[in-house]
Amino acid sequence: MRHLVPEKLFFTSGVGRHADHLVSFGMALRDAGIEHLNLVMVSSIVPPGCQIIPKVEGIPELESGEIAFVVLSRNATDEPDRLISASIGCALPRDAGRFGYLAEYHTSGKNKDETLEYACDLATEMYATLADGGATKLTGIAGDAVSGQGWTTAICAAVFLMPEV
C-alpha cells in the first residue's frame, strides 16, 4: 500500500480584489501562484523529515490541474476600509524524525505581523502537547490587505509536494 506523505512544502500568500466574492478568491489564488491547482484542504501536520522550500522552487514542481494538498487560511470582506489578514504558523521539532504543526489563523483589524505571531503561538501551543520539550523552529507566512470597493480576499497556504511516483 502506498502512503501519501509529503516530502516538501512551501508557503505562499496572495490578495485578490473583485466585485464578486468567488472571483476575488480566484484572484488571490492567482496572486499566490496556485490558481492552476485543484486544492484539497488538509489539517495541520508537517510530516517527519518534510523539507520547507522556497515558493520559487515549489511552484515549478506542480502541474496545471494537479491535486495539491494544502493548509489554507482565508479571509474576505466587502466592507470598505477594513484591514483583514490571514496567516499560517509552523512549529517544527528538534528531532527531524518527529512531526510538526501548522496553525492557520485569520482575523480583521490586525496586520500580518500580529496575525503571524498569533498563528505561530497557536502552532507552538499545539506542539507543546508533545513530550519532547517543544518546537525548535518557528516559521510561517502572513498577508494582509485593506479592502476597497467590492470584495477583498487574503489567503495564505502551506502547499505540500508529494514524492514522484
Secondary structure, 3 states (H helix, E strand, C coil): CCCCCCCEEEEEEEEEEECCHHHHHHHHHHHHCCCCCEEEECCCEECCCCEECCHHHHHHHCCCCCEEEEEEEEEEECCCCCEEEEEEEEEEECCCCCCEEEEEEEEECCCHHHHHHHHHHHHHHHHCCCCCCCEEEEEEEEEEEECCCCEEEEEEEEEEECCCC
